[in-house]
Amino acid sequence: MNRSRVSMWIVFALLWSLGPLTTAGIAQEDEKPQYKGRIIAQTMHWKGAEWLLRETREKEERVSVLMEALGVEAGQTVCDLGCGNGYHALRLAKRVGDSGKVYGVDIQQPMLDMLEKRSSAAGLANIEPILGGTDDPKIPDGSCDLILLVDVYHEFSDPETMLAKMRKALKPDGRIALVEFRSEDPEVPIKKLHKMSKEQILKEYLPAGYRLAEQFDDLPWQHLMFFRRDDSPSQVDDSPPKKDDSPSQAQGDWISLFNGKDLKDWKIKFAGHDLGANYKDTFRVEDGVLKVDYSNYQSFDAKFGHIFHKESFSHYRLRVEYRFVGEQVPGGPGWAFRNNGLMLHCQSPESIEKGQDFPASIEVQLLGGPGGDSKRSTANLCTPSTNVVMDGKLLTRHCLDSKSATYHGDQWVTVEIEVRGNEVVKHIIDGKTVLEYTQPQLDERDAYAKKLMAAGAQKMLSEGYISLQAESHPTEFRKIELQKLDPR
């Protein structure tokens, strides 16, 4: 066999090994489970494990360079998550030495059997095999100096839960070392589903309570990105919930506006109905989730609804996790498909007129993508009965798109909003500010705004209520948290 044919065979083997190996796997990819806009790839089957030990791997991936870049030291505890038959785990075991430990975690027992056989043959007694689950690596909390993931994270069927579990498994100064084939490079001979871009990686890791600590760009085909825990107050809080979750806590604490049990701290208002009437039980709590549900509707009939938290706020950071589910109720307006919103600096629910569709407020518009390659940003701005200033000019158009990515399907999305009275409002997705403006204010041209000002309301909006919408598409909210900020 000549050299060119050998090279072609290697590429073919590489593509085949990272593709579906079973009928079940093919079905799984056809269903296309997604997370934050990417399709989750199928797990490599243990029957293809010999490919992990191929002679060409050092040349293709420069594993020796990777090992040096990891900076693993003797005596450390390291986890090879998705270890397979131990290609990396054995190398790590030699580096941590007898005083260290390597957790070899995989979800397939045959892979762990191969790992044990190979480590025994190499005379290594410091590797502990762990049969993990798809939503739990079963690594002891606070145990790891380093968790290494080589070409495996993109196959996690529940990445959100796994990110949280890995975070708990790290020591306070521990690191995640993420290795993934580069999707930015079309010359990398790997299927698209088994590649990741840096942009996508950051989109998934930053909201999960990590910060990017370092990048290493000298591997031939792969990204190497190091993450550490981000323990700043605006990130994931691993502490147990406080007994008093009321908004009367000291400024700086994150407080839960939604208790996961009921709607006792919220007031409901539907267009055409009195305050407090929960039309057709649209707003409800089930399984710890606040739902906008239309199962009792035959048609929408312009029943725009809002649910208001009982307290008013001025300077704060709001963090909400939401997703769109199911189908839009018949009769809903076309623009309301996969549409909801966080209404900020709202007028009081008591001041809303019976037939009023929307409260005077600043709306952080939440939108879901329709699927395919279409683009539709979220965390946009809409201004019912209001205006804002942007780049020093009064913005009078009703809606303005943000710079966010598109989020298709029923994936959970985290949005944060920083509100500093009348000074500045920032919309934040995946740790990045996607829209910013100043001086929210009532619109003097609007009839409802005129009535509010005639009743004594200030034109410049410095505080107000927070509400969620019901605009005809089923929506779920599982986290609504607020951190009070010191006024500047």
N, C-alpha and C positions, 0 to 999 in steps of 0.2 A: 504494500500500500504506500503510495507516495505521500509527501508531506502535505500537499494541498488537500488530499482526501482526508488525512488525519485531522486537519484543522476543521474541515467541514463536519466531520463526525463529532468533534468536541462541541461545536456550536449546536448541532442537532441534539446531542445528549443534554446540553445545558437547558435548552428550551423545553425539551420533553420532561426533564426531571422537575422543572418548576411549574409544569402544567398539571391538569387533572390526571389522576392515575386510576380513578375508579368511576363507575357509573354514577355513584352518589356524589362524587366531586363535581362531575359535569352538571348534574342537576343543581348543585349548590351555586355554581357560577351563573347558571341560567336565571336563578332567582335574584341574583345581584344584590346581596345585602350591602348596605352602604353605611359609611360613617364620615360625617363632615365633608360630603361631596365626592368621596372616593369609593370604589367598589372593593369590598374586602375579599382578598384572595383565599383560595382553598389551601388548607394545610398540606404540606408535602407528606406523602404516605411513607411509612417505614420501609416498605418494599423497595423504595428507591434510595435507601440509606447508603449503599456502596458508592454512589456518585459523590457523596460528601467527602470521601477519602481519595478522590481521583488524583493522580500524580500531577496534573496540570494546575491544581488549585493554587499553589504558591505563586506561580507565574501570573495567573489570572487575577488573584486577589491580594497578593503580597501579604500573606498572613503574618509573616515574620515582622514586617513593618507595623502591621496592626498591633501585634503584641507589645512592641516597644512603645507605641503611641499610647497604649492604655495606662502605662505607668504603674502597673501592679507591683506591690512590694511584698516581701516575705512577712508572714504573720497576718496578712489581711484575710478577710472573708469575702469571697467573690461568688456571684451567681452567674452561671451560663444558662440563661432563660431561653428555652427552645434548643436544648443542647444536642438533640439528635443522638448520634452514636459517639459523641465525645471528641470531635475533631478539635474544638477549641478548649473544652474542659480539661483535657489532658495537658495541654500547654499551660493553662492557667494554674493547674495543680503543681506543676514543677516550679512555677514562679512564686507561689505563696509558701511553698515548702511545708515541712512537717508541722510547723507552728501555725499554719494557716488552714483554711478550709475552702472547698469549692462545692457549692450546691449545683448539681446538674438537674435541671427541671425540664421535663417534657410531658406532653399529654398522651403519649403512646408508650405503653409498657415495653413493647419489643425494642424501641429505641433505647430505653433504660437498660434492658438486658444486654444489649450490645455495648453500652457504656461500661457496665460493670465488668464484662468480659475483657474489654480492652484495658481498663484501668488496672485490673488484676494482673494481666499479662505484663503491664509496664511497671508493676511493683508500686503502684500509687494507692495509698490507704487514706488519703485526705479528701476524697470525693464522696459526697453524700447524694445518692440519687433520690429525686423527689418526683412522684407522679402528681403533676399539677392538674388543675381543671381549666376549662375554657374561660372561667371567670375568677380564678383564684390560683396563683402560682404556689401557694402554700409555703412561702418563705417566711421565716420568723420575723416579726416586726422589729425594726431597728437593728437588724443584724448585718447588713451588707455595706462594705466599703465601695463596692462596684457591682452593678448589674449589667451584664453584657447581653445585647440582643443582636445577633447576626442574621440578617435577612429573614427575620421571623415576625417582627412586630406587625407588618402589613397583613399577616395571616390571622391575627387575633380576631376572634368572632365577637368579642365584647371589649373593644379597646378602652372604652371609658372606665369600666370597672377595673381592668388590669392596670391602667395608669394609676388609679387610686391605690390599688394593692401594692404596686411597686414602690410608690411614694412612701407608704408606711413601712416597707421593708428596708428602706435606706437608713443608715446612720445619719445624724444631723449634717455631717459633712460628706455624705456618700454621693456617688455619681451614677448616672445612667450613661452607658456608652452605646449609642444606637448606630448600627451599621445597616444601610439599605442601598440597594442598587439605584443609581442616579437616573431618574426619569427625564432630567433635563438633557441627557446625552443620548441621542438616537443610535449612536454607535455601540452602546452597551447591549450585547446580544441576549437580552432577557425579555420575557413577555411583559407587556405594559402593566398588567395586574400585579406583577412582582417587583415593580419599581416604585420609588417615592421621590418627590421633589422636596427640597428644603422648605419651600413655602408651605406645602401640605404638612410636613412634619411639625413645623412651628404652629400651624393652625390647630394641631391636635395636642401638642405638649404644653404650650403656654397657658391655655385656660385650665389645664389640669393641675396647676400648682407647681410648675417647673419653670426654671429660667435657663436660657442657653448660656453655658459657661465657656465653651470652647468648641472650635471646629478644626478638623484635620482634613485637608483636601488633597493629600498625596497618595491616596489609594487609586489604582487604575480604573476601577469601575464603580466604586462605592463611596457614599457619604460616610463620614464618621463624625458624629455630633455628640458632645457631652452635655448632659443636663444635670443640674442640681435642684434640690428643693427650693422653691421660692416661698419663704415663710413670712413675706410681708402681709399686712392685714388685708390687702385687696385680693389675696390669693386663697387657696384652699385652707380651711381651718380644720385641723384634725382633732381639736380639743372637744371634749364631751359637751353637749348642749347645756347652757346655763338654765337654772331653774326658773329664772325670771326672764322671759323673752319679750317683755313689753318694751315699747320705744322710750321708756323713761330712763334707760340705762345711760351711763356716762358717754359723752361723745367719744368717738373712736371705736367703740365696740360694734361688731356686726350684729344686727338684730333681725329676727325672722318676722316679717310682716304677715306671712301665711303660716299657720301652725300645723298644717297637714291633716287637720281633723274636721274643722268646720269653718263657717264663714262669719263667726261672731264678731270679728273686728272689721267687718266690711259692710258697706251700704250699697244697695242695688238700685239702679234707675234705668228703666226702659222707656223709649220714646212712646208717648201716648198713654203711659201708665203712671200711677202715683209712685213716689219714692218708697222703696221697700218691697215692691211687688216683683218677685222673681218669675217673670213670665215663662210659663211652660217648663219651669225648673231648669232653665238654661245654664245658670251657674250652679255647679255642684262639686262636692268633694268625694272622690272615690279612690281608694288605694293610695291615699296620701298625696293625690294630685288634684289641683284645682282645674276643673274642666269647663270649657265652653261647649255645651252639648246640645245638639239639635234633634235628638232621637224622638222628641215629642212633637216635632213640627211637620206639617204637610207642605207649607210654603213659608218663606221668610217674612213677607208682608211688611218690609221696612221696619222691623222691630229691632232697631239699633239699641244695644244695651251697653251699660258700663257698670263696673263694680269698683267702688271707691274704698280705699283704706280710711279708717276713722280719723286719722290724725293728719295735720298739715305739716309740711316740711319746707325748709329753705335751702340749707347747705348740706349736701349729702352725696353719697355714692350709692347707686341702686344696681343690684345684680339680679338678673332674672334668667332662668332656664325655661325655654319654651319649645314646643314643636307643634306642627300641624298634622292632623290625622284625618282619615276618612274623606268623605266627599262633601262638597259645598251643598247646603240645603237648597232645594229648588226655589227659584225666585230671588236668590241673592244677586246683587249687582256684579257684573263681570270684574270690576276692579277689586272686589272683595274676595276673590279667589285666593286662598292661602294668605289671608290678610288679617292682622290684628294690630294692636298698638298699645304702647305705654303712654298714658296721658299724664303729663307733668304740669305743675303750676296750675292745676285745674281750679275752676271756680268751685265753691262748695256744692255738694250734691243737693242741698236744700234750696239752693238758688236757681237750679235748672228748671226751666219751664216744662210743663207737662208734655208738650209736643216737640220739644227740642231734641234734635237727633244727636248732637255732639256737644260736650261741654267746651266752653272757652278754655283753651289749653295749648300746650306745646306737645305735639304727638311724636314719639319715637315709633315710626311705622315699622312693624315687623312683617316681613314678606317671605314666603317660601317659593322656591323655584318650581316651575311646571314640569321639569324633567328634561332629559336629552341634553343637548349642548346649549340650550338657551340660557341667557344671563338675566338675573333679577336680584338686585342688591337688597339687603335688609338694613335695619337701623337707619332708615331714611328719616327725613323730617317732613311733617305736615303741620299746618297752622290753622286749625279751626278757630275763627274769630280773633286771630292773633297775627303778629309779624315778628321777625327777628332782624338783627343786624349781622351782616357777613361782609368781611373785607371792608368795613367802614361804611357800607351802604345798606339802607333799609331794604330788606327782601320782602316783597309783597306777593310773590308767587305762592301758590298753596302747598306744593310739595317739591322736595328737592332730594335727589338720589344721593346716597352715600358712596364711599369707595370700597364697600365690603365685597366679599366673594358671594357666590350664589350657593344656597343650601337647599338641595333637592330632597324629596322624600320625607320620611317621618323622623329624621334624626333630631336629637336634642341640640339646641343652639344656645349658647350663653352670650348675653348682651349685658354690658355695663354702661351706665350713664353717670357722668360726674356733673353735678349741678351746684353752681356757686351763686345762689341768689339771682340777681339780675345781671351778674358780671359775665359769666361764661357757662356754656353747656357743651359737654363733649359726649359723643356717641362712640363706644369702644367695643370692638369685636376681636376676639382672639388676641387681646393685649394691644391692639393697634387702634388709634383714634381714626375713625372713618368719616367723621363729620364734626365740625365745631362752629359755634356761632355765639353771639353775645346779645345782650339787651332784649330778652323776650318781653313782648308788650302787647297790650290789647290793640286791636285794629279799630281805629276811630271810624272807619267806613262801615263796619259791621253792625247790624241791628242789635244782636245780643250783647256785643261789647259796649255799645252805647248805653244800653239799659244798665249794665253793671257799673259803668262809670257814673251814670246819673244817680245810682244808689250809693255812691261813695267809694267804689273800687278805684285803686290807683292804676293809672295807665301802664306804668312799668311794673312787670310781674317779678316780684322778689321771692314769693313763696306760694304754696298752694297744695292741693291734694294730689294723690297719685291714684290713677284708675287704670283698669284693664278693659278691653273692649269685647263686644260680641257683635260681629259684623257679617255673620252668615257662614263662616267656615269653622268647623270644629277645631279647637285649640286646647292644648294642655300646658299647664304651668306647674312645675314641681319644686321650684325654688324661687322665692321672692325675698330678697335680703337687702337691708339698708344699713349703711354706715354713716353716721352723722359726722360732718366736717366742721371744724372751727371756722367761723366767718373771718374773712380777710379784711 
